[in-house]
Amino acid sequence: MKKFIDNVIREKKDQFKAIMGKEQRVENMIEDLKNLNLSNEKLEEVIKVARKYV
């Protein structure tokens, strides 16, 4: 039973790390997009594409 619990905890830690990694990448992408100084029209186009994949 203890081994099962340890495996579940390890699995949840890995899932959490993956989620946090995705959040960090998204935050970095947002900063990069801000630095590009795109027009609102282009920015809306980028957001539409991003929503498909997120």
Wavefront OBJ file of the C-alpha trace (Angstrom):
o trace
v 0.000 0.000 0.000
v 2.787 2.431 0.886
v 4.488 1.779 -2.455
v 1.215 2.532 -4.264
v 0.819 5.822 -2.383
v 4.427 6.772 -3.155
v 3.832 6.072 -6.851
v 0.684 8.218 -6.875
v 2.513 11.085 -5.143
v 5.404 10.839 -7.627
v 2.964 10.835 -10.559
v 1.129 13.906 -9.237
v 4.427 15.740 -8.732
v 5.367 15.037 -12.357
v 1.961 16.264 -13.560
v 2.315 19.436 -11.484
v 5.791 20.104 -12.884
v 4.460 19.684 -16.424
v 1.607 22.112 -15.758
v 3.938 24.683 -14.222
v 6.282 24.342 -17.192
v 3.411 25.051 -19.578
v 2.380 28.110 -17.572
v 5.926 29.441 -17.679
v 6.121 28.943 -21.446
v 2.818 30.755 -21.926
v 4.001 33.664 -19.771
v 7.218 33.856 -21.791
v 5.252 33.822 -25.050
v 3.040 36.658 -23.800
v 6.107 38.749 -22.958
v 7.610 38.025 -26.386
v 4.378 39.074 -28.101
v 4.287 42.319 -26.126
v 7.827 43.073 -27.256
v 6.885 42.650 -30.936
v 4.551 45.671 -30.808
v 2.051 44.093 -33.200
v -1.002 45.927 -34.458
v -4.281 44.964 -32.803
v -5.360 43.159 -35.973
v -2.229 40.991 -36.039
v -2.447 40.391 -32.304
v -6.037 39.163 -32.637
v -4.907 36.782 -35.377
v -2.145 35.394 -33.142
v -4.620 34.940 -30.262
v -7.025 33.011 -32.519
v -4.262 30.614 -33.531
v -3.024 30.237 -29.946
v -6.509 29.381 -28.664
v -6.670 26.434 -31.066
v -3.619 24.867 -29.445
v -4.082 25.757 -25.789
l 1 2 3 4 5 6 7 8 9 10 11 12 13 14 15 16 17 18 19 20 21 22 23 24 25 26 27 28 29 30 31 32 33 34 35 36 37 38 39 40 41 42 43 44 45 46 47 48 49 50 51 52 53 54
